[in-house]
Structures are given as C-alpha cells and as structure tokens.
Amino acid sequence: ELLDAYKKVWRFSFNDTPIKVKVRFYNKDISVFEKVRRDLSYRDPERLEEQGDTLLYEDTVIGRLAFFNWILSYGSSAEVLEPKDLRDDILRDLESRRPKT
C-alpha cells in the first residue's frame, strides 16, 4: 500500500492531496513522447496512450506544485485538460511570463 502511494508522489510531496490529472502531449519535437515515457518510467500511470500525433496521460498525482513545474517544462507540447483549476493556474502563470507590450 505504501509503495502504491509512492508511485503517485511527485518530488517527495507526500502531504499533498491526490488529484486526478489528464494531459495531452503533442509531438512537436520527435523526442517529446520519449521524454514523457522516460519521466514516467518509475510510475504506473492509469493511462498513457498514443492517439495519432498526441500522447494522452491520465493519472492520480500527489504533489501539485512539482507536477505543475513538470508540465511547464514541456512548454507548448503539453496541454492540461483536467482538472480545470490546474489548467487555469498554468494559463495564468504563462500569461504572467508574457512580455508586456
């Protein structure tokens, strides 16, 4: 049971509440899918499925901030579909980084 819980944890964030996530990755660079699979190799994702030129990832994760930062590392190659509040937080973060004109 402890090992199962560990597989859900991102970067030692054991005290966070588990969240269900759904992310679509776009293979804008030939290595995106390979990098996602390598990053997730220690996990047992609920779903990791190629759908044409995209990769769909669904899982329950513990460690929202670490997961948030991991998603940001993929730039425009990752789109958070669920949960909506995580998607909104990422969009706000990206908007705040945009140069003001």
Buried (B, 14 or more C-beta within 10 A) or exposed (E): EEEEEEBBBBEEBEEBEBBEBBBBBBBEEEEBBEBBBEEBEEBEBEEBEEEEEBBBBBBEBBBBEBBBEBBEEBEEBBBBBEBEEBBEBBEEEEEEEEEEE
